[in-house]
Amino acid sequence: MENQFNEQDSLRVINQMIQTAKSGINDNGNIWLMWGWLVLVASLSQYVMLELNMGPWSSIGWILMPIGGIVTFVYFMMNGRKAPVKTHVDQFMTTLWTSFGISIALIIFFVSQANRELTMPLCIILYGIGTYTSGGALKFPPLRIGGLICFACATLAFTCPLKYQLILISISVVASYIVPGYLLKSQFNKKVSNV
């Protein structure tokens, strides 16, 4: 029996490759959700502790960030090996978010010591750049909208004290990480159930 590979089969294989690449990029939204919830918990806990006059202990919630970094590193190391296709968009996203992480670290270590009131607005700007750019690369409008909301929150954050900056960073991560993360998760679940 002769195995024929026609034009329809070729198109089907190409379409499957494209879908594989897309699903590798969009994944299931878990990383967006993890970071969104970590920053939300850390910022709101600091706000509450400042309200309760727990000064030196108020920033303890931010200890979650290095834990998130380790989880993210392990997640991408494990999933990177499994990825059947590595696209230019995948490489771009890796470069973007690596530079984001380095920039956040520099702001936390150097800017926060020079002027603590600038730390949050600058971090919010970086959230905006990362999510707006990711939304463009992934063609996913909720990330772009979240990025624009980050820019608006950063603008306000430059004009108010740290306590209120924590509320603005909370709004930022809900708009740019948590909402898009749940939308990505829903989209991913629909793709999986249609397979």
C-alpha positions in Angstrom: 0.0 0.0 0.0 1.5 3.3 -1.1 1.6 6.2 1.4 0.5 9.4 -0.3 1.3 12.8 1.2 -0.9 15.4 -0.5 -1.3 19.1 -0.3 -3.9 18.8 2.5 -1.6 16.8 4.6 1.2 19.3 4.1 -1.0 22.1 5.2 -2.2 20.1 8.2 1.5 19.5 9.3 2.4 23.2 8.8 -0.7 24.2 10.8 0.2 21.8 13.6 3.7 23.2 13.8 2.3 26.7 14.0 -0.1 25.7 16.8 2.7 23.9 18.6 4.8 27.0 18.5 1.9 29.2 19.7 0.9 26.9 22.6 4.6 26.9 23.7 4.5 30.7 23.9 1.1 31.2 25.4 1.4 28.1 27.7 -1.2 27.9 30.5 -0.8 31.3 32.1 0.7 29.9 35.3 3.9 32.0 35.4 1.8 35.2 34.9 -0.5 34.1 37.7 2.3 33.1 40.0 4.1 36.4 39.7 0.9 38.5 39.8 -0.2 36.8 43.0 3.3 37.0 44.6 3.6 40.7 44.0 0.0 41.4 45.0 0.4 39.6 48.3 3.8 41.3 49.0 2.5 44.8 48.2 -0.8 44.5 50.1 0.9 42.9 53.1 3.4 45.8 53.2 0.5 48.3 52.9 -1.3 46.6 55.8 1.8 46.5 57.9 2.5 50.2 57.3 -1.1 51.0 58.3 -0.5 49.0 61.5 2.8 50.9 62.2 4.9 47.7 61.9 7.7 49.8 60.2 10.8 47.5 60.1 8.7 44.4 59.4 6.5 46.0 56.7 8.6 44.8 53.8 8.9 41.1 54.9 6.4 40.0 52.2 8.9 40.8 49.5 10.9 37.8 50.6 8.5 35.9 48.2 10.3 37.4 45.2 13.5 35.3 45.3 11.3 32.2 45.8 9.3 33.2 42.7 12.6 33.6 40.8 13.7 30.1 41.7 10.3 28.6 40.8 10.4 30.4 37.5 14.0 29.3 36.7 13.1 25.7 37.4 9.9 25.9 35.5 11.6 27.2 32.4 14.5 24.8 32.7 12.1 21.8 32.8 9.7 23.1 30.1 12.5 24.4 27.8 13.9 20.9 27.4 10.4 19.6 26.5 9.7 22.3 23.9 9.6 20.7 20.5 9.9 24.1 18.7 12.0 27.1 19.7 10.7 30.2 17.8 12.1 33.7 17.4 9.3 34.9 19.6 10.3 32.4 22.3 13.9 33.7 22.2 12.7 37.3 22.2 10.5 36.6 25.3 13.4 35.0 27.1 15.6 38.0 26.3 12.9 40.5 27.3 12.1 38.9 30.7 15.8 38.2 31.5 16.5 41.9 31.0 13.4 42.7 33.0 14.7 40.6 35.9 18.2 42.2 35.8 16.6 45.7 35.7 14.3 45.0 38.7 17.3 43.7 40.7 19.4 46.9 39.8 16.5 49.1 40.9 16.0 47.3 44.1 19.7 47.2 45.1 20.7 50.7 44.0 17.7 53.0 43.5 15.9 51.9 46.7 18.9 52.9 48.7 19.3 56.3 47.0 15.5 57.2 46.9 13.0 54.7 48.2 10.1 56.7 46.8 11.3 56.0 43.2 11.5 52.2 43.5 7.9 51.3 43.0 7.1 53.7 40.1 10.2 52.4 38.3 9.2 48.8 38.9 5.7 49.5 37.7 7.2 51.1 34.5 9.2 47.9 33.9 6.0 45.8 34.5 4.4 47.9 31.8 7.2 47.5 29.4 7.4 43.8 29.9 3.7 43.1 29.6 2.9 45.6 26.8 5.8 44.2 24.7 4.8 40.6 25.5 1.3 41.4 24.4 2.6 42.7 21.1 4.8 39.7 20.5 2.1 37.2 21.5 -0.6 39.2 19.8 -2.6 39.0 23.1 -4.4 42.4 23.7 -5.1 41.8 27.4 -1.3 42.0 28.1 -1.0 45.2 26.1 -3.9 46.7 28.0 -2.4 45.7 31.3 0.9 47.3 30.2 -1.0 50.6 29.5 -2.6 50.4 32.9 0.9 50.0 34.4 2.1 53.2 32.7 -0.9 55.1 34.1 -0.3 53.7 37.6 3.4 54.5 37.4 2.5 58.1 36.5 0.4 58.4 39.6 2.9 56.6 41.7 5.5 59.3 41.1 3.2 61.8 42.8 2.3 59.9 46.0 4.0 58.4 49.1 5.2 54.8 49.3 2.0 53.6 51.1 -0.2 54.6 48.2 2.4 53.4 45.6 1.8 49.9 47.1 -1.9 50.2 46.1 -0.9 51.3 42.6 1.5 48.4 42.2 -1.3 46.1 43.3 -3.6 47.5 40.7 -0.8 47.2 38.1 -0.2 43.5 38.7 -3.9 42.7 38.8 -4.3 44.4 35.4 -1.1 43.2 33.8 -0.4 39.7 35.3 -3.4 38.3 37.0 -6.3 39.1 34.6 -4.2 38.2 31.5 -2.9 35.1 33.3 -6.5 33.8 33.9 -7.4 34.7 30.3 -4.4 32.8 29.0 -5.3 29.9 31.3 -8.8 29.8 29.9 -7.6 30.0 26.3 -5.1 27.2 27.0 -7.8 25.0 28.5 -10.0 25.5 25.5 -7.2 24.5 23.2 -6.5 21.4 25.2 -10.1 20.4 25.3 -10.4 20.8 21.5 -7.5 18.5 20.9 
